């Protein structure tokens, strides 16, 4: 059997010395995570500027600019959050650690209960039946089953999280997930009364699309399950190697390894 040569990233990006680089390194626990600081600053400035421009001057070209920037940066932003929720990120500030996921969620439509759902339930249950986002009971090559899976998540996820975490007596998790997500949804609805076309482009569409994309991602990552050992991460998940996606999204294709060692750094 020929062993493939791995071309996916195996080291974090390096940057020239600068005042910004020194500041960024002072903010993170792991110097390899400076890439996340840089990404956060970039997308915060870019998306905030474009969203404000869209609301002030709503036109097809401002809407297109928001959509193109969102489409380019939403995937790496989602996977940046995926990494920073599994490993401590900021060195000192608890305020920044809380602000970071909420700000990225607001700008890109990412569920604000992402961490509680993903770490508190999905990884805890390893895609088994107790995981309310488990793919096990669905026929993964049936598009109608995926549609049912997505609609169940879209409309029932808050009830399912409450039911799951209340049974586990982890009410702090469910409160944080539900309150933050309802605030997120409430802000998107309120902005519709300010400027409906702008709010749909900048907030409503991302809110819906990202949920569909994340469920599609989980569906694909757990599309193949050995029914005789469904709790075995090596046969209930997939790995994709040598893809452009791994270069853009911090080696997210290595999903088997992620379930085996979820706190492992993305470069490893």
C-alpha positions in Angstrom: 0.0 0.0 0.0 1.4 3.4 -1.0 1.4 5.9 1.9 0.4 9.4 0.6 2.7 12.4 1.1 0.8 14.8 3.4 0.6 18.3 1.9 -1.8 19.7 4.5 -0.4 22.3 7.0 1.8 20.8 9.6 3.0 24.1 11.1 1.3 27.4 11.9 1.9 30.4 9.7 4.9 32.6 10.7 4.9 36.4 10.5 7.6 39.1 10.4 8.4 40.8 13.7 6.3 43.9 14.3 4.5 45.8 17.1 1.3 44.1 16.1 3.0 40.6 16.1 4.4 41.3 19.6 1.0 42.4 20.8 -0.8 39.4 19.3 1.7 36.9 20.8 1.1 38.6 24.2 -2.6 37.8 23.9 -2.5 34.1 23.3 -1.5 31.1 25.4 0.0 29.3 22.4 2.1 31.3 19.9 0.8 29.1 17.1 -2.6 30.7 17.6 -1.5 34.2 16.5 -3.2 33.3 13.2 -6.5 33.4 15.0 -5.8 36.9 16.4 -4.9 38.1 12.9 -8.0 36.5 11.4 -10.3 38.0 14.1 -9.0 41.5 13.6 -9.3 41.2 9.8 -12.9 39.9 9.8 -14.1 42.2 12.5 -12.9 45.3 10.7 -13.9 44.0 7.3 -17.4 42.7 8.1 -18.3 45.6 10.5 -17.3 48.1 7.8 -19.3 46.3 5.1 -22.4 45.7 7.3 -22.5 49.4 8.3 -22.1 50.4 4.6 -24.9 48.1 3.6 -27.3 49.6 6.2 -26.3 53.2 5.4 -26.4 52.7 1.6 -28.4 49.6 0.6 -27.7 48.8 -3.0 -26.9 45.7 -5.0 -23.2 46.3 -4.9 -23.0 46.8 -1.2 -25.1 43.7 -0.7 -22.8 41.8 -3.1 -19.7 43.0 -1.2 -21.2 41.8 2.1 -22.1 38.4 0.6 -18.8 37.8 -1.0 -16.8 38.7 2.1 -19.1 36.5 4.3 -18.8 33.6 1.9 -15.0 33.9 1.8 -14.5 34.2 5.6 -17.3 32.3 7.2 -15.7 28.8 6.8 -12.3 29.6 8.4 -14.1 31.7 11.1 -16.3 28.8 12.0 -13.3 26.5 12.3 -11.3 29.1 14.2 -14.1 29.0 16.8 -14.0 25.2 16.7 -10.4 25.3 17.6 -10.6 28.1 20.3 -13.5 26.4 22.1 -11.5 23.1 22.4 -8.3 24.7 23.7 -7.8 27.8 25.9 -7.1 30.7 23.6 -6.6 34.1 25.3 -3.9 34.4 27.9 -5.5 36.7 30.4 -8.9 38.3 29.7 -12.0 36.3 30.5 -14.0 39.2 28.9 -12.2 38.6 25.6 -12.8 34.9 25.8 -16.5 35.6 26.1 -16.6 38.4 23.5 -14.8 36.5 20.8 -17.3 33.8 20.0 -20.3 36.1 20.4 -18.8 38.7 18.0 -17.9 36.1 15.4 -21.4 34.6 15.7 -23.0 38.0 15.2 -20.9 38.8 12.1 -21.3 35.4 10.4 -24.5 33.9 11.7 -22.8 31.1 13.7 -25.0 29.6 16.4 -24.1 31.2 19.7 -24.7 27.9 21.4 -22.1 26.3 19.2 -19.7 25.5 22.1 -22.3 24.1 24.4 -23.8 21.9 21.7 -20.5 20.8 20.2 -18.4 20.1 23.3 -21.1 19.6 25.9 -23.1 17.2 23.9 -21.6 16.1 20.6 -18.2 15.2 21.8 -19.5 14.0 25.2 -21.7 11.4 23.4 -19.4 10.8 20.4 -22.3 10.9 17.9 -24.1 8.1 19.7 -27.9 8.1 20.1 -27.8 10.3 23.2 -26.3 13.1 21.1 -29.3 15.0 19.8 -27.3 15.8 16.6 -26.3 12.2 16.0 -26.5 10.9 12.4 -27.0 7.3 13.5 -30.7 6.9 13.0 -30.7 8.5 9.5 -30.0 7.0 6.1 -27.1 9.2 5.1 -27.5 8.8 1.3 -31.1 9.9 1.4 -31.5 13.7 0.9 -34.9 13.6 2.5 -33.4 12.2 5.7 -30.9 15.1 5.6 -33.7 17.6 5.2 -35.5 16.1 8.2 -32.2 16.2 10.2 -31.7 19.9 9.4 -35.3 20.9 10.1 -35.2 19.0 13.4 -32.0 21.0 14.3 -33.4 24.3 13.1 -36.7 24.2 14.9 -36.1 21.9 17.9 -32.5 22.4 18.9 -33.3 24.7 21.8 -35.8 22.2 23.2 -33.3 19.3 22.7 -30.5 21.2 24.4 -32.7 22.0 27.4 -33.8 18.4 27.6 -30.3 17.1 27.3 -28.5 19.4 29.7 -31.3 19.5 32.3 -31.1 15.7 32.5 -27.3 16.0 32.9 -27.9 18.7 35.6 -25.7 21.2 33.6 -28.2 24.1 33.6 -25.4 26.7 33.2 -24.7 25.2 29.8 -28.3 25.4 28.7 -28.9 28.9 30.0 -25.8 30.2 28.2 -26.7 28.4 25.0 -30.4 29.4 24.9 -30.1 33.0 26.2 -27.2 33.8 23.8 -29.0 32.3 20.8 -32.3 34.0 21.5 -30.5 37.3 21.9 -28.8 36.7 18.5 -32.1 35.9 16.8 -33.8 38.8 18.5 -31.1 41.3 17.3 -31.5 39.9 13.7 -35.3 40.4 13.9 -35.0 43.9 15.3 -32.6 44.9 12.5 -35.2 43.8 10.0 -37.4 46.7 11.3 -34.5 49.1 10.7 -33.6 48.0 7.2 -35.2 44.8 6.0 -33.1 44.1 2.8 -29.8 44.9 4.6 -30.8 42.7 7.6 -31.7 39.8 5.4 -28.3 39.9 3.6 -26.1 40.6 6.6 -27.9 38.6 9.3 -30.9 36.6 8.4 -29.5 34.7 5.5 -26.2 33.9 7.3 -28.2 32.8 10.4 -30.1 30.2 8.4 -27.3 29.2 5.9 -24.7 28.5 8.5 -27.0 26.2 10.5 -27.6 24.2 7.3 -23.9 24.2 6.5 -22.9 23.0 9.9 -25.5 20.2 9.9 -24.3 19.2 6.5 -20.8 19.2 7.8 -21.7 16.9 10.7 -23.7 14.7 8.4 -20.7 14.2 6.1 -18.2 13.8 8.9 -20.3 11.0 10.4 -21.7 9.6 7.1 -20.1 6.2 7.6 -20.7 4.3 10.8 -19.8 0.6 11.5 -23.0 -0.6 13.1 -21.1 -3.2 15.1 -19.0 -0.6 17.0 -20.7 2.8 16.6 -18.7 4.2 19.6 -15.4 3.6 17.9 -14.1 7.0 16.5 -12.0 5.3 13.9 -15.1 3.8 12.2 -17.8 6.3 12.9 -16.0 9.4 11.4 -14.0 10.3 8.3 -10.7 11.8 7.4 -10.0 14.0 4.3 -6.4 14.6 3.5 -4.5 16.9 1.0 -7.5 19.2 0.3 -7.6 23.0 -0.2 -10.3 22.9 2.6 -7.6 21.8 5.2 -5.4 24.7 4.2 -8.3 27.2 4.6 -10.0 25.7 7.6 -7.2 24.5 10.0 -7.1 20.8 9.0 -10.7 20.3 9.8 -10.7 17.3 7.5 -9.0 15.2 10.1 -12.2 14.4 11.9 -11.3 10.9 13.2 -8.2 12.3 14.9 -10.3 15.2 16.3 -12.7 12.8 18.0 -9.8 10.7 19.4 -7.9 13.7 20.7 -10.2 16.7 20.6 -7.8 19.1 22.4 -5.0 18.4 19.9 -3.7 21.5 18.2 -4.8 21.8 14.5 -1.2 21.7 13.3 -0.7 18.3 14.9 
